[in-house]
Each structure stands twice: as structure tokens, then as C-alpha cells.
Amino acid sequence: MFSSACKLLALTMAVFGPFFAGVMYHLVRQPEVYAFFLAFGIMLGLAGILGFASFERQERRQHQAHMAIGRGFWRTGSEG
């Protein structure tokens, strides 16, 4: 449950980071200030993408480990 919530948060960051930068483009008049918001939006989007990928990789490793344990158990059980 916690992992799913973190993945949802990461996806939300990935989507709304660049969206936030685009909205600020229409609201901020000074290019120097907008550059800050643009950098923040891009970094937020990248953090979301990388965070989501990290959670997916962790879940894949756990799944593969559980499958390997199950295969080993059934092989041992059928041979013995």
C-alpha cells in the first residue's frame, strides 16, 4: 500500500512538474524569475520519473526473488 502511494506521488510529480513550469510561463513576467520556475519544474518532473522507476525496479526484484524461492521449493519437493 505504501509503495503504491509513493508510485502515485512520483507519477503526479512527473506530470505536474512540467505543467507547473508551463503555468508559471504565463504568470511570471521577468525571464530571470521564470528561469527559476522552469528549472524547478523540470527537476520536479525528473525526480518523479526517477522515483517511479526506482519503485518499479524494487518491485520487480522482489517479485523475481519470490518466484525464485517458489521454483526452488517446488523442485525440491517433487524430487524428494
mmCIF file of the C-alpha atoms, coordinates in Angstrom:
data_MODEL
# 
_entry.id   MODEL 
# 
loop_
_atom_site.group_PDB 
_atom_site.id 
_atom_site.type_symbol 
_atom_site.label_atom_id 
_atom_site.label_alt_id 
_atom_site.label_comp_id 
_atom_site.label_asym_id 
_atom_site.label_entity_id 
_atom_site.label_seq_id 
_atom_site.pdbx_PDB_ins_code 
_atom_site.Cartn_x 
_atom_site.Cartn_y 
_atom_site.Cartn_z 
_atom_site.occupancy 
_atom_site.B_iso_or_equiv 
_atom_site.pdbx_formal_charge 
_atom_site.auth_seq_id 
_atom_site.auth_comp_id 
_atom_site.auth_asym_id 
_atom_site.auth_atom_id 
_atom_site.pdbx_PDB_model_num 
ATOM 1  C CA . MET A 1 1  ? 0.000  0.000   0.000   1.00 0.00 ? 1  MET A CA 1 
ATOM 2  C CA . PHE A 1 2  ? 2.811  2.390   0.886   1.00 0.00 ? 2  PHE A CA 1 
ATOM 3  C CA . SER A 1 3  ? 4.654  1.523   -2.307  1.00 0.00 ? 3  SER A CA 1 
ATOM 4  C CA . SER A 1 4  ? 1.557  2.241   -4.389  1.00 0.00 ? 4  SER A CA 1 
ATOM 5  C CA . ALA A 1 5  ? 1.098  5.612   -2.700  1.00 0.00 ? 5  ALA A CA 1 
ATOM 6  C CA . CYS A 1 6  ? 4.726  6.513   -3.368  1.00 0.00 ? 6  CYS A CA 1 
ATOM 7  C CA . LYS A 1 7  ? 4.390  5.465   -7.005  1.00 0.00 ? 7  LYS A CA 1 
ATOM 8  C CA . LEU A 1 8  ? 1.276  7.629   -7.335  1.00 0.00 ? 8  LEU A CA 1 
ATOM 9  C CA . LEU A 1 9  ? 3.115  10.567  -5.791  1.00 0.00 ? 9  LEU A CA 1 
ATOM 10 C CA . ALA A 1 10 ? 6.047  10.049  -8.165  1.00 0.00 ? 10 ALA A CA 1 
ATOM 11 C CA . LEU A 1 11 ? 3.756  9.944   -11.195 1.00 0.00 ? 11 LEU A CA 1 
ATOM 12 C CA . THR A 1 12 ? 1.980  13.074  -10.007 1.00 0.00 ? 12 THR A CA 1 
ATOM 13 C CA . MET A 1 13 ? 5.315  14.843  -9.662  1.00 0.00 ? 13 MET A CA 1 
ATOM 14 C CA . ALA A 1 14 ? 6.356  13.673  -13.132 1.00 0.00 ? 14 ALA A CA 1 
ATOM 15 C CA . VAL A 1 15 ? 3.190  15.091  -14.683 1.00 0.00 ? 15 VAL A CA 1 
ATOM 16 C CA . PHE A 1 16 ? 2.717  18.268  -12.700 1.00 0.00 ? 16 PHE A CA 1 
ATOM 17 C CA . GLY A 1 17 ? 6.354  19.386  -12.616 1.00 0.00 ? 17 GLY A CA 1 
ATOM 18 C CA . PRO A 1 18 ? 6.473  20.448  -16.271 1.00 0.00 ? 18 PRO A CA 1 
ATOM 19 C CA . PHE A 1 19 ? 2.828  21.556  -16.085 1.00 0.00 ? 19 PHE A CA 1 
ATOM 20 C CA . PHE A 1 20 ? 3.729  23.866  -13.218 1.00 0.00 ? 20 PHE A CA 1 
ATOM 21 C CA . ALA A 1 21 ? 6.583  25.311  -15.291 1.00 0.00 ? 21 ALA A CA 1 
ATOM 22 C CA . GLY A 1 22 ? 4.193  25.949  -18.182 1.00 0.00 ? 22 GLY A CA 1 
ATOM 23 C CA . VAL A 1 23 ? 1.655  27.691  -15.963 1.00 0.00 ? 23 VAL A CA 1 
ATOM 24 C CA . MET A 1 24 ? 4.357  29.889  -14.488 1.00 0.00 ? 24 MET A CA 1 
ATOM 25 C CA . TYR A 1 25 ? 5.382  30.908  -18.018 1.00 0.00 ? 25 TYR A CA 1 
ATOM 26 C CA . HIS A 1 26 ? 2.052  32.712  -18.366 1.00 0.00 ? 26 HIS A CA 1 
ATOM 27 C CA . LEU A 1 27 ? 2.091  34.235  -14.879 1.00 0.00 ? 27 LEU A CA 1 
ATOM 28 C CA . VAL A 1 28 ? 5.687  35.409  -14.441 1.00 0.00 ? 28 VAL A CA 1 
ATOM 29 C CA . ARG A 1 29 ? 6.824  38.453  -16.414 1.00 0.00 ? 29 ARG A CA 1 
ATOM 30 C CA . GLN A 1 30 ? 10.546 38.516  -15.657 1.00 0.00 ? 30 GLN A CA 1 
ATOM 31 C CA . PRO A 1 31 ? 12.712 35.984  -17.524 1.00 0.00 ? 31 PRO A CA 1 
ATOM 32 C CA . GLU A 1 32 ? 15.126 35.595  -14.601 1.00 0.00 ? 32 GLU A CA 1 
ATOM 33 C CA . VAL A 1 33 ? 12.331 34.585  -12.262 1.00 0.00 ? 33 VAL A CA 1 
ATOM 34 C CA . TYR A 1 34 ? 10.789 32.285  -14.852 1.00 0.00 ? 34 TYR A CA 1 
ATOM 35 C CA . ALA A 1 35 ? 14.142 30.532  -15.319 1.00 0.00 ? 35 ALA A CA 1 
ATOM 36 C CA . PHE A 1 36 ? 13.970 29.531  -11.650 1.00 0.00 ? 36 PHE A CA 1 
ATOM 37 C CA . PHE A 1 37 ? 10.445 28.129  -12.040 1.00 0.00 ? 37 PHE A CA 1 
ATOM 38 C CA . LEU A 1 38 ? 11.403 26.354  -15.263 1.00 0.00 ? 38 LEU A CA 1 
ATOM 39 C CA . ALA A 1 39 ? 14.387 24.684  -13.606 1.00 0.00 ? 39 ALA A CA 1 
ATOM 40 C CA . PHE A 1 40 ? 12.232 23.715  -10.621 1.00 0.00 ? 40 PHE A CA 1 
ATOM 41 C CA . GLY A 1 41 ? 9.520  22.246  -12.852 1.00 0.00 ? 41 GLY A CA 1 
ATOM 42 C CA . ILE A 1 42 ? 11.986 20.232  -14.903 1.00 0.00 ? 42 ILE A CA 1 
ATOM 43 C CA . MET A 1 43 ? 13.766 18.917  -11.807 1.00 0.00 ? 43 MET A CA 1 
ATOM 44 C CA . LEU A 1 44 ? 10.450 18.008  -10.207 1.00 0.00 ? 44 LEU A CA 1 
ATOM 45 C CA . GLY A 1 45 ? 9.417  16.097  -13.315 1.00 0.00 ? 45 GLY A CA 1 
ATOM 46 C CA . LEU A 1 46 ? 12.728 14.239  -13.488 1.00 0.00 ? 46 LEU A CA 1 
ATOM 47 C CA . ALA A 1 47 ? 12.559 13.403  -9.790  1.00 0.00 ? 47 ALA A CA 1 
ATOM 48 C CA . GLY A 1 48 ? 9.104  11.947  -10.319 1.00 0.00 ? 48 GLY A CA 1 
ATOM 49 C CA . ILE A 1 49 ? 10.204 9.843   -13.277 1.00 0.00 ? 49 ILE A CA 1 
ATOM 50 C CA . LEU A 1 50 ? 13.285 8.543   -11.481 1.00 0.00 ? 50 LEU A CA 1 
ATOM 51 C CA . GLY A 1 51 ? 11.341 7.880   -8.280  1.00 0.00 ? 51 GLY A CA 1 
ATOM 52 C CA . PHE A 1 52 ? 8.724  5.879   -10.154 1.00 0.00 ? 52 PHE A CA 1 
ATOM 53 C CA . ALA A 1 53 ? 11.422 3.889   -11.951 1.00 0.00 ? 53 ALA A CA 1 
ATOM 54 C CA . SER A 1 54 ? 13.112 3.154   -8.630  1.00 0.00 ? 54 SER A CA 1 
ATOM 55 C CA . PHE A 1 55 ? 9.912  1.782   -7.095  1.00 0.00 ? 55 PHE A CA 1 
ATOM 56 C CA . GLU A 1 56 ? 9.207  -0.310  -10.194 1.00 0.00 ? 56 GLU A CA 1 
ATOM 57 C CA . ARG A 1 57 ? 12.720 -1.757  -10.131 1.00 0.00 ? 57 ARG A CA 1 
ATOM 58 C CA . GLN A 1 58 ? 12.378 -2.621  -6.437  1.00 0.00 ? 58 GLN A CA 1 
ATOM 59 C CA . GLU A 1 59 ? 9.051  -4.366  -7.014  1.00 0.00 ? 59 GLU A CA 1 
ATOM 60 C CA . ARG A 1 60 ? 10.467 -6.312  -9.969  1.00 0.00 ? 60 ARG A CA 1 
ATOM 61 C CA . ARG A 1 61 ? 13.422 -7.519  -7.894  1.00 0.00 ? 61 ARG A CA 1 
ATOM 62 C CA . GLN A 1 62 ? 11.159 -8.583  -5.048  1.00 0.00 ? 62 GLN A CA 1 
ATOM 63 C CA . HIS A 1 63 ? 8.877  -10.415 -7.453  1.00 0.00 ? 63 HIS A CA 1 
ATOM 64 C CA . GLN A 1 64 ? 11.793 -12.220 -9.099  1.00 0.00 ? 64 GLN A CA 1 
ATOM 65 C CA . ALA A 1 65 ? 13.187 -13.189 -5.692  1.00 0.00 ? 65 ALA A CA 1 
ATOM 66 C CA . HIS A 1 66 ? 9.820  -14.585 -4.604  1.00 0.00 ? 66 HIS A CA 1 
ATOM 67 C CA . MET A 1 67 ? 9.453  -16.503 -7.853  1.00 0.00 ? 67 MET A CA 1 
ATOM 68 C CA . ALA A 1 68 ? 12.949 -17.978 -7.476  1.00 0.00 ? 68 ALA A CA 1 
ATOM 69 C CA . ILE A 1 69 ? 12.145 -19.127 -3.939  1.00 0.00 ? 69 ILE A CA 1 
ATOM 70 C CA . GLY A 1 70 ? 8.922  -20.721 -5.159  1.00 0.00 ? 70 GLY A CA 1 
ATOM 71 C CA . ARG A 1 71 ? 10.599 -22.548 -8.035  1.00 0.00 ? 71 ARG A CA 1 
ATOM 72 C CA . GLY A 1 72 ? 13.312 -23.884 -5.750  1.00 0.00 ? 72 GLY A CA 1 
ATOM 73 C CA . PHE A 1 73 ? 10.745 -25.107 -3.247  1.00 0.00 ? 73 PHE A CA 1 
ATOM 74 C CA . TRP A 1 74 ? 8.671  -26.955 -5.813  1.00 0.00 ? 74 TRP A CA 1 
ATOM 75 C CA . ARG A 1 75 ? 11.698 -28.558 -7.480  1.00 0.00 ? 75 ARG A CA 1 
ATOM 76 C CA . THR A 1 76 ? 12.972 -29.805 -4.143  1.00 0.00 ? 76 THR A CA 1 
ATOM 77 C CA . GLY A 1 77 ? 9.534  -31.052 -3.169  1.00 0.00 ? 77 GLY A CA 1 
ATOM 78 C CA . SER A 1 78 ? 8.965  -33.014 -6.378  1.00 0.00 ? 78 SER A CA 1 
ATOM 79 C CA . GLU A 1 79 ? 12.436 -34.570 -6.436  1.00 0.00 ? 79 GLU A CA 1 
ATOM 80 C CA . GLY A 1 80 ? 12.428 -35.734 -2.851  1.00 0.00 ? 80 GLY A CA 1 
# 
